[in-house]
Amino acid sequence: MEHTRIKEILRNEEFVGKEVIVKGWVRTFRNNQFVAINDGSTLNNIQAVVDFENTDEKLLKRITTGASIRVKGQVIESLGKGQSVEIKVSDVSILGDSDPEKFPLQPKKHSLEFLREIAHLRFRTGTFNAIFKVRHALAFAVHQFFNERDFVYLHTPIITGSDAEGAGEMFRVTTLDFDNTPRTESGAVDFKEDFFGKSTNLTVSGQLEGELGAMALGNIYTFGPTFRAENSNTTRHLAEFWMIEPEMAFYELEDNMDLAEDLLKYVIKYVLETCPDEIEFLKNRLLEEEKNKPANERSEMNLLEKLTFVINNEFERVTYTDAIEILKRSKPNQKKQFKYSIDEWGADLQSEHERYLVEKHFKKPVILTDYPAEIKSFYMKQNDIDANGHKTVRAMDILFPGIGEMVGGSQREENLDKLLARMAEVGIEAEEIDWFLDTRRFGTAPHSGFGVGFERLILFVTGMTNIRDVIPFPRYPKNAEF
């Protein structure tokens, strides 16, 4: 490789006095001589100083924002503000022109909404350079965390015939001709004629298949794309997103909570250690953004302080029953300020309730446990009925400030009879997932697992507020661009 990455030049003093070749994209070109070049390796540009008096005028006119160039020259200490070194250019050539009249990323402040419309180019901005470097670091840290703990990385199917959540909001996968769809005698679509010979969908979760692996390999995790055909146009929902889903044999609820808390702290710590420049940039970006908010709406801690606080403090563990009492007595509930008031046990907690518990009451991440069975999935382990006659399950959700639910998990119901009874209650046919039930028929054992919405984790770590800004090419209702 004939060129040196800008990151290496900026962080190693040994380059001073040496000749280098740099290739990158022009961010700005001032006074016909100062070129700010970025090659994606760092948030920081390197300044290249062109001898404009001895450079072809036609060539100078082609050095425009967005153009790709190659410069050769000596690294020298910079006298200008804002950089420690610069390149005194001896040779410059254009690798790819950029028409300044048409290139949409001119050197000025652009709104996030505008950048979403040109998501194929937004990688070239400082904000998105930082976000996707942090995304990479988090993904790497996830794999490292599980590898250090001897978990097996299991690739669960993206095309599936089952609905793990019982949600029904799935994307159908088919090769059938819409204009000439085969039908049964009753007029229903004949999926026996389809590619897989049955109705199939894009997965909403790798959990059920993950359980199969855990019941043989001990500890596994999946980390891949999942899909929800949910018509939600919000800042917290995507139709295609990534999930981290470990499943562990012989883990009970406490073990499950410990692992989830350890994972979140580990990956955040890894980002703080490996992406200090990116976190500093995103911290300052957020502080600038919050200047426009009323003082009472601004964060009490800056981004770096918030991330450090999460690493250094134990998460608060609270039962659903205790949380309901806290919410019932809370000022927003008493004054009817919640959109959904909390009147009695059994209420399905909304984002506003979760955020009150985390941001106002405990002021730290919270793990809620032992939810009502009626509002949770069929596979969760059932507790004994309590003194008040409440039926609860061994579920746990981890709630984060500014986000709400970050993790959802549970101890799984290993008792076949109880599982079948619960499936009958919610209308799931045993024949549909007979393969899954075999884990309870042959050598059943206590086991647990959880799911982390990867994009929600990135939202928290970057301080961004719209989930469409932390995935390269967001998929949401009426949008599947690029």
N, C-alpha and C positions, 0 to 999 in steps of 0.2 A: 504494500500500500504506500503510494508515494506521498500522501498527505498526512498531516498530524491533526488530531482532533483538537479543537479550540480549548476544551476542558483541560487537556494535558498541558497546553502552553500556559494557561492562566494559573495553574496551581503548582507549576514546577519552575523555580527560579533558574534552573540549569539551562533553560532555553534562551536566556538573555545572551545576546551576542551571536547566536546561532542563526543559520539560514533555515527557513521552514517553508513548506507549501501548505496553504490552507484552502479548503474548498467549502463553500457554504452559500447562503442566500443573503442578499443585501437587505438590511433592515432600513438603513438610511444612508444618504450620500450628501454631505454638506460641503459647501464652498468649493465644489469641484475637486476636493482632495481627500476628505475624511470619509472613509467607508466603514460603516458598522456592519460586521458580518456575523451571522449565526449559523452554526451547522447542526443544531439540535442536541449537541452533547451536553450543553449547559444552558441555563437561563441567561447567562451573560454573553454579550457580544464581544468580539475583539475588534479594535479599531485598526484599520489599515490605512496608511497615509500614502496617497498616490502623488507622484511628481507630475502634476498636471501640465507643467510647462513643456515637459518632454514626453507627453503621452498624446497619441492621436486623438483629435477632438471627436471624431466619429465613435471611437471606442468609449470615451468619457460619457457621451450621450446615451450609451447602452447600459451604463451602470445605474440602474433604476431599482426602486424598491421591489423586491420579489425576484429579481434576476438571480440566476445561479452563476457564481464566478469562481475562478481559481486565481489565487494570488501567491506570488513567490517573493520572499524578502527576508530581511533580518529583524529578529525580535530585539527591540530596544526598550529601555525604561521610558515611560511616558511622562511628559511634563504637564499634560492636560489633566483636568479633573475627571474623576470617575473611572479611571483605569490605571493599573500599575505598569502594564506593558502595552506596546503597540507594535505593529509591523511596518517597517519602512520598506515600501514595495519597490521591487526591481522589475517585476513583470506581472501583468494582469491580463487575463483573458476571460471572455464570456462563454460560459458553458450552456446557458439557456436564457434567452431574452424574456423580459416581462414588460408588457405594454402598460405604462403608467396610467393611461387613460381608462384601461379596463380592469387592472388588478384591484380587487376590492379591499385589500388589506393595506391601505395607506397608513403611514405613521401618525395615527391619532387614536383617541379612545373610541372603541366600538362597544355597543351594548351586547350582552350575552344573547339576547333574542336575535339580533342580527347575525351573530356568529353561528347560532344554531342553523340558520338558513344556508350557511356556507361551511357546514361541518367538515367538508373535505379539505378546507384550507385553514380551519381554526387551530390545527396543530402548530401552525407557525407563530402563534401568539405566545407571549410569556406565560399567561394564565394557563393555557392548555398544555404547554410544555411541562409546567409544574404539576398539573393535575394528573397527566398520564405517566409521568415519572413516579408519582406517588402510587398510582394504580399498579404499576409494574412492581414496585417495592412491596406493596401489600400482598400481591399474588405470590411473589417469590417467598415472602415470609410465611404465608399459609402453608405452602408445601414444605418449607424447612421445619416449621413447628411440628407438623405431623410426622415427618421423616425422623426427626430426633426422638419421637416417642414410639417409633416402630409401628406406625399405622401403614396399611396397604392402600395405595391410591387406586380406586376402582372406577373404571369408566362405565357408568350406567347408561342405558339407551336413551337417545333423544326421541326416537319414535317408539311409542308404547301403546298398548291396548288397554291400559288401566289408568284410572284417575286417582292418584294417591290421596288427594285431599277431599275427594267427594264434592269438589267445587263445581264441576260441570262446565267451567269457563275455559274451554280448550280449543286450540286450533286443530282442525281436522286435516289429516294427511291422506290424499287420495290420488289415484291416476284415472279415476272414472271420467268419462266424457260428460260434461255438464249438459251438453245439447242432446245427448242420447243415453241418459242414465238407465242402467239395467234395474228392473223392478221385480219384486216378488209378486206372487198372486194377490197378496193383500194390498199391493201398491207401494210398499215400503222400498227404500233403496236396497238393492241386493248386493251387500258388501262381499258376498262370496265371490263375486266377479272382480273385486278390487285386487290390487297388487298383492296384498298380504292375506287376502281371503277373509278378512274381517275388518271392522271399523277400527281405525288407528288415529292417534293424535300426537302432537308434539308434547313432550313431557312437562308436567307442572312441578315435578320433584323426582329426585333419584332415590328417595327414602326407602320405598318398599323393596327395590332391588338391592339397595345398600344393606338392608337387614339380612338378606340372604347371605351376603358376603360376610357380614359380622358373625353370623351363626356358624361359620366354618373357620374364618381367618382370625377371629377375635376382634380386632379393631381395624375399621376401614374408614375412608372418607371419599366423598365425591366432590368434585369442584368443576361445575360446567354450566352451560346455558339452560335456562328453564323459561317456560312460556305461559302467559296467561292472556286469554282473549277477553280481558276485562275492559269495559268501555270507561276507563278512568283517565280523565284528562287532568291529572294533578301533578304537583311538583315532586310527589313521592312514589309514583307508579310508572312502570314500563311494561310493555307487552313482551319484551325479551330482556332478560336480566340473568345475572350469574348467581349461583348459590353454592355455598360451602356446606356440605352435609356429612358430618361424621356419624357413624353408628358403632356402638361398642357393646360387645357381649360382656355379661357379668357386671355391668355398671348400673347402679341405682340412681335415683334422682340427685342425691348429694354429689355423687361422682360426676354426673352430667353437668351440674352447675359449676363445679370446680374447673372442669376441663374448658367449658365455654368462657369463663372469666379469665383463665390462664391464656387462652388463645387470643382474646381481644387485647389483653395487656401486652402480650408478646409481639403481635404484629404492629401495634402502635409504637412500641419501644423501638422496633426495628426501623420504622420509618423515621423516627426522630434521630436515630443514629446515622442513617444512610442518606437522608434527604434534607439536611439542615438548610440548604439554600432555598429549596422549594417550599419548605414549611415557613421560613422567614418571609419569603415573597407572598405566600398565601395569607400569612398573618397580617402583613401590611396592607394587602388588598382588602381584607375584611375590615380592618380598622378604618380605612378610607371610606368604604361602603357604609359603615355604621355612623359616620359623621352626619349623614343626612337623616338619621333616625332621631326621634325624641330621646332624651337622656334615659328615661325609664324603660325604653325598649332595647337599649344597648346591652351587650353581653357584659357580665361582671368580670369575666376573664378573657384575655385575648386567646387566640388559637393555640399558641404554644403552651400557655398556662393551663388551658383546658385539657389538652392532651396529656400533659405531665400530671395533672391532678387525677385523671382516670388511671394512669399507671400506678400511682403511689397510694391509692385508697381502695379499701375493700368495698365491693359492691354491697348495697343494702339488700338483705333477703327478707321478704315480707310475704305472708300468705294473701291470697285473693280476699279472704274474709276480713282480714285486718285492713287491707287497702280500701275495701268498700266502706268500712267504718270511718276511716280517715277522710274519704271523699264525701261521705254523707255530712260530716261535721264541718267540712271546709267552707270558707267564706264564699267562693264562687258558686258553690252548690246552694248554700243558704240564701244567697242574693239572686239566685236564678240566672247566673252569668254563664253557666255551662249551656252549650247548645242542647246537650243531652243530659238532663238532670239525673242524679243518682238517688233513687227512692228506696230501692230494696236489693237484697242479696239476689244474685242471678243476672244482674245487668251485664251486658257485653261492653267492656271498657273501650271507649273511643280514644283517639289520639289526644284529645284535649285533657282527658283524665290521666292518661299515661304521662303526659308532659307536666301536669300539675304535680304528680307524685315525685317526679325526677327533679324538676326545675324549681319548684316552690317549697315542697314539704321536706324532702330528704336532701336536695341539692347535691346529688351524686347518682351514678347509675344504680338502678334498682332491679333485683330479680324477683319477679312475682311468681308464686307457686300455688299449686292446688286449686285450680280453676273449677267452676261448675262443669260437670260432664256434658251438659246440654249444649254448651257453646264451644266445645272442643272436638277434635277429630276422633274417629271411631277406634283408632289403634292405641290410644293412650291408656295407661294402666289405671284401673279404677281403685280408689281408696275405699275403705270401709265407710258406710254411711255414718255421718257424725251425729252428735247429740241433738242437733237441730233438724235432723232428717235430711241434711244436704248431701247430694251425691257429687263427689268431686273426683278429679283425676290428677295423676302425678305429672302435671304439666309445669313448664317453667318458661317465662318470657323475660328477656333482658331488655330493659328500657333505658334509652340514652337521651341526654339533654338535646333538644333541638330536632330530634329524630323520631322519638317514640320507640316502637318495637324494633330492636336490632337483631334479636335472636328469638326464635321460637323452637321449643323442644319439649321432650317428655321422656319419662320411663315408659317403655312400650308394654302393652298388655300381653304377657306370655301365656296366660291361661286360655286354652282353646275354647272352652265352654263360655267363658265370660266374653271373649272376643266375638264369638258367633252370635251371642245374645245382643251385643251392642250393634253389630252389623245389621241384624234383623230390625233393630229399633230405628236405624237411620236409612234402611232400605237398600243396603248393599248386598247383592246376590253372592253367596259363598262360591258358586261355580265360577264367577268372573275372576276371582283371585285364589283359586284352589292351590296354585303353586306357592303362594305366600303363606297359606295356612299350614303347609307342610312343615314350616319352621316351628310350629307349635305342636305338631303331631309327633315329630321325631327329634327327641332330645331338646325340648324347649328349655329356655333359661332366661333369667332376668337380663334385660338389655335396654339400652337407652340411646338417644341420639338427639341432634338438634340441627337447625338450619340457620345460616347467617346470610342475609341478603348482602351480597358483596358491594353493590352500588350504594346501599345505605351506609355501609362501613366507610366507603370512600367519601361520601357526603360529610360524615362526621370529621374525618381526618383532614379533609381539605378546607372545611368551613364553607363549602358551597351550599346553596339552598335549593337548587333544582336538580333532580336526579338525571335529567337529560344532559347535564353538563359534565357528568363523570363517567359516561360510557361513550366510546368513539362515535358510534352511529346509532342514535336512539331510535327505538321503535315504539310508536304509540298510536292511538287511534287516528286514522287518516294520514299516517306518515310512515313510509318505508323507503326514504330516499337513500341514495348512495348504495 
